[in-house]
C-alpha cells in the first residue's frame, strides 16, 4: 500500500465532505448523533468481541495493568460512550453563534460568528472511547475528521468507527466526513502531520512521546493536549480527612489518566502528623511512595525520590511526595515541574487559596477538590476531544466551542474606501 497516497485520498474525501457538513442544520447533526448512540448499544456484542482480541494481544505483549485499563471496554463503558453522544446532541450548536458585532460610523455592519475548523486530524493511543467522543464532537461542530488510533486498540476502533460512520451517513452526514486509519503502519503519523491544505488542524492525544513527535514534526497546525504531571498541595491549615480523601481519589480512582495526581506536596509544619496517615492510606491502595529526604525522615518506608520523579507522569500506582516550607515553595515547585494540566491546594486559608489559583500556571487550578474533575463531562461540556495544556486557541477541556474558528460577516450598502 502506498500509505501517503491512501491517506491523501482519505483526507481529500474528508475535505470535500467538510464543505457540506459545515452548513448542515443542527437538527440533522443531532439526529445523526442520536442514531450513532443507538448503533453503539445495538452493536455492543461486536465491539466487545473486537475489544477482546485487542486485550488478548495486549496481554501477550506484556502491556502494564494501568494501560490495559485504558484499553478495556465493557457494557458500562460502551453505554457511557453512547451517553456521551446523546449529551453532545443535547448541547447548543456553536456553529453560527455570534460573539461580537458592531456598526461602524460608515454604516458597515460587522459580525463575528463561529464556524467549523474544517477537517480535524486526531492521533491518539490506547483508548477506544476516544473514537466515539471525537467523532461526536467533530460532527456536532461541523468538522470532518481523520482518526488514527493506536495499534493496541485497532480492532476495537475499527468496529466502533464502522458502526458510527454507517449510522451517521444513514442519517444525513455527508459521505466521507468520517475517516479512520485502519492500518497500523507508523508511517501514517508522519504522513498525517504533513497533509497541509487537507487537514486544518491536528490534535495528538496520548503519551509524552507521541505529543512531542507530532508537535515537533507537523507542518499542520497542532492543538497540543498535554501530559499530566498533576500536583496536590496539602497546606498547613488543611483538614486531614479532606486532604486524604482528595489525595486518594486523585491518585487511585484511575491512575492511568492524565488528570491523576503524580506528586503530593505537604507543608512542613503538618508533615510529621499527616504523612504517616497518608502512607498507611496509600499502602492500602497498593501505591508505591517515593519521597524526598524530609518525607523519608518521617516515613522511612518510602522509596527515595530522584530528580526525574518530580517531572514524571507515572500513569500508575506510584506517587512522589515532597515536604515544602510553605505555599510559596509549593507554587514554585509546581510551576517548575508541572505540565500545565491540573493542580489543587487543600487549605482552609483563603489568602493561600487565592494566591494558589492566581499564581499557579495551569489549565485548571482547584481549591479543596480532586484534579480528577478536569474532564469534559464533569465541566458540563459533554464529551471532550482532550485537555489542552497550551495557551493559544484553546486551554483546558476541549468541547464543541474549542473545535470552531471564527468568521467575520460584513454587510454594507455600497461603501468604498
N, C-alpha and C positions, 0 to 999 in steps of 0.2 A: 504494500500500500504506500502510495505517495502521501505521507502524512500532511505535508504542507498544503498540497493541492486539495486534499479532502477537507481539512479544516477551513481553508479559504472558501470552499464551496458551501460548507455549512454556515459560516459566518455571513456569506453573501445572501444566503436564503433568509437568515435572521434579519439582515439589514433591510431586505425588501419587505419582509413581513412587518417590520417595526413602523413603517410609514402608515400602514393600515391600522395597526394596533394602537398607535398613538392617538388616534381620533375616535376610537370605539367609545360607545356610551358606557356610563357607569353600570347601567342595568345589564348590559351584555357581559361585561367583565365579572360582575358579581354572580351572574347565572353560571358562568364557566367555573368560577372558584367553588361554588357550592356543588357543582357536578363533579369536580375534581375531588372534593372531600368525600363524596359518596363513593367514588371509584376506589379510593384508598381502603375504605372499610369493606367494600364488596370484594376487593382483591387481596384482602388480608392474608389468606392462605398462600397465595402466590408470592407475596412479599416475604412472608415468614420462611417459606421453602428456600427462596433465594438467599435470605439472610443466614439461614443455617449453613449453606455452602460457604459463605464468607467467614462465618465463625469457625467452621472446621478448618479452613485453610489458615486462618489467623492463629489458631491454637497450635497448628503444626509448625508454624513459623516461630513460635515462642514469643508472640507479642505479649507485653505485660498486661496484667489484670486490669489496670485502670483504663487502658486503651481498648481492651475488649468490651468494657462497659460502654464506651462511646459507640462502638460498632453494633452492639446488640439491639435488636428490635424484638418487641413482644406486642401482644394485642393492645396493651395500655399505651405503649409509645406510638403505635400506629393510630390509635384513637386520638392521641394528643396531636399528631400531625394533622389529622382531619379537622380537629377542633381549631387548630391554628389557621387553616384555610377559611373556615367559617368565620372566625373572628376578623380575619383580614377582609373578607367580603363585607362585614358589618361596619368597617371603618370608613370615615369620609374619604372620598376620592380626592387626592391632591391635585389632579390634572385640571387645569383651568382656573384654579384658585388664584385670586388676585391679592397680592400682599403690599402693593404700593400703587399710588396713582396721583396724578396732578394735572392741572390745566395751566399751560404756560401763558405768559402775557400776550403772546402772538396768537393764542387760540388753539394751539396744538394740545390734544388730549393724549396723555402718556400713561399707559397702564403696564404694570409688570405682573405676569401670570406664570404659574408653574407648568412646565412641560416635561415629558419624559427625557431621560438621558439618551435613549435610543436603543443600543444593543449593549447589554451588560455581560461581560465575561466573568465567571466565578470559578476560581480554582480552590478546591477545598480537600480536606483529608478525610479521616475515617468516619465521619458522622453522616449516615444516610438520611437522617431527618432534615439535613440542610437542603437536600434536593427538593423536598416539598416546600419548605419555608421559602427558599429562594425563588422557586417558580411562582408561588402565590404572590409574594411581594412584587416581583418584577412585572407580572402580568397586570396586577391591580394598578400599578403605577405607569402602565402603558409601555413597558420596556420588553423587547425581545431579549432572549437570554441564551448564552452558550455556556453550558456547565461542564466542568472537568473535575470529577470526584477522584478520591484516592483509590488505588488498586485494591486495597483491603476490602472496600465496600462495593466492588464493581457489580457483582450480581444483584445486590440489593438495589443499587442505584439504577441499574437497567430496568428492573421490574417496576420501581416507583416511577421513573421518568416516562416509561411507555404507557403506563396506566393513566398518568396525569396528562400527557400530551394527547392521547386519544380522547379523553373526556373534554379537554379544552377545545380541541378542533371541532368536536361534535357540537359544541355549544357556542360557537361564534368567534373563537380566537383564530386569527389568520394562520393558515398552514405555514410552517417554517419558523414560527415565533419561538418554539421550544426546541432547542438543540442540545443533545447530550453526547459527550465524547465517550463512546462505548468501547474504547480500547485503552490499553494501559501503557503504551509507549511513552517514556519520559520526555521524548522529543516534543510531545504535544504541548507541554507547558511553554517551552521556548518559542514554539510557533505562535501560540496564542498571544504571548506578550509582544509580538511584532505584527499583529493584524491591524496596524494603523489604518484608519479610514473605514474599517469594517466594525471593529469594536470601539465603542465610545469610552468605555472605562473597564478596568479590571479590578476585581475585588478578591484578594487572596485571603483565605480563612484556614488557619492551621497553625503548625508549629513555627518556631522562630526561623528555622532553615528555609521553609517554603516561602514565608513572607519576605525574608531577606533576598532570596533569589528573584522573586517577582519584582520587588521594589527596585533592585539594582539593575535588572536586565530589561525592564519593559520600556518600550517606546510608546505604549498606550498609557494614557493617564491611569494612575493607581489610587484607589482609596485603601489606605493601609489599616487593616484590622490587626490589632496588636496582640502580642503575647501578654500574659497576665502575671507579673510579679506583684501581687497584691499584699498589702500590709494591714494589720490591726495594731493600733497603739492603745495599750491599757494605761490610762493616766492615773495619777496619784489619787484622785477623788472617785475613781470608778467603783461601781457596785460590783463586787466579786462574782456574784451569781450571774448577773447580766453579762459580764465580761467572759465568763466561762461558757455560757450558752452561745454567745456570738462567736467565740473562737472555735468551739466545737463544730458549730454549723458551717462556718466559713471554710474550715479545713476538711471536714469529713463527710458532709452531706453528698458531695460529688467531687472528689479531689481531682478528677481529670479535666475539669472545665476551667476556662480562662479566668472566671471570677472567683475561683477558690483562693483562700489565703495561703501565701507561701512563707511569709515572715511575720512573727509576732514580736512587737516591741513592748517592753514593760518598764514603767517608771521605777527608778532605783529605790525609792522610798517604800514601795509595796512589794518589791521582788521577793524578799525573804518569806513573806506570807503567801503571796499569790502563786509563785512558781511551783511549789510543791503540790498545790491543788490542781494547777494546770497539768503538771507532769502525770499525776495519777489519772486525771480525766482522759488525757490523750493516750496513755498506755492502754486504758480500757477499750479505746477505739483502734488500737493497733498502729498508732502513729509513732514514727521514729523522730526524736527531737535532736536537733543539732544546735548547741548553744555556744554563745560567746564565753569568755573566761569568767565573767561575773555571774552569768546564768549557771555555769557548771559549778561554781563555788557554792551555790545554793542547792543545786540538783546534780550531783556528780555522775549520775547515770546517763546524763545527756552525752551524746557524741560531740566531739569538738567541731565547731563550725569553722570552715575555711573561708577565705575571701570570696571564692566563687559562689558560695552558698547564698550570699546576700543578693545576687543577681540571677539566681536560678529559678526557673519555673519548673517545679518538680512534676506536676501533674500526677502526684502520687501521695501516699500517706507518709510524707516527710515534711517536717516543719522546722525552719530555722528560728532561733529565739535569741533576742538581744536585749540586754538591760541598758537603758538610756537615762541620761541625767534629768531630762525634763521634756516639755513639749517642743522646745526649740531644737533640741537634739533629735527628737523623733522626726520632725519635719525635715531637717537637714538630711537625715538618713534616707527617708522616703524619696525626697527629690533627687538624691544621688543614684539610688538603685532601682526605683520603680520604672515601670514601662508605660506609665500614663494611663493606666486602666482604672482600677478602683481601690480606694483607700478609706479606712474608717478609724475613728477615735471613739473609745469608750470612756466617758467622763461625766461628771456632774458639775464641771466648771464651765460656765457659759463663755467666759473670756477665752479659755483654751479651745473650746469647741469652735468659736468664731474664728480664731486665728488659724486653726487647722483647716477649716473649709476655705478660708481666703488664701492661704499660703501654699497648700499642697497642690502641686501641678499634676492633675489627673482628670480624666473624663468624668469620673463620678467620685464624689467625696462625701462620706457619710458621717453622721454622729449617732452613736448608740444603735447601730444596725449592722447586719452582716453584709459583706461585699457580694454575697451570692444573689442579691437583688438586682445587680446590673444585668438586665435581661429585658428583651423587648416585651414579653408578656407581662412581666412584673411592672414595667413602666407604663403599661396601658397602650403600647404601640401595636399589639398583635404580635405576630412572628417578627423576627429580626433577620437582617442579612448578615449581621456581625456586629462587633463592638469596635468602633473606630477609635484609635488612640492618637490620630493625627489632629491637626488643628485647622486644616483647610477644608472647606465644603461641609464636612460632617464630623461630629465628635460624639462618642458615646454610642448607645444602642441605635442602630440604623434601621429605621422603619420606612414607611412609604415616602414621607416627605424628603428623606435623605437620598431617595432614588430619583429625584427630579432635578432639573435645572430651571432656569427662568428665561422668559422671552419678553421683550418689550413690544407692546402693541401701540402704535401711534396713529391717531386719526386727525386729519386736517380738513380744511375746506379751500385748498388752493395755495397754502403758504409756500413761499420760496425764500431761500436765504441768499 
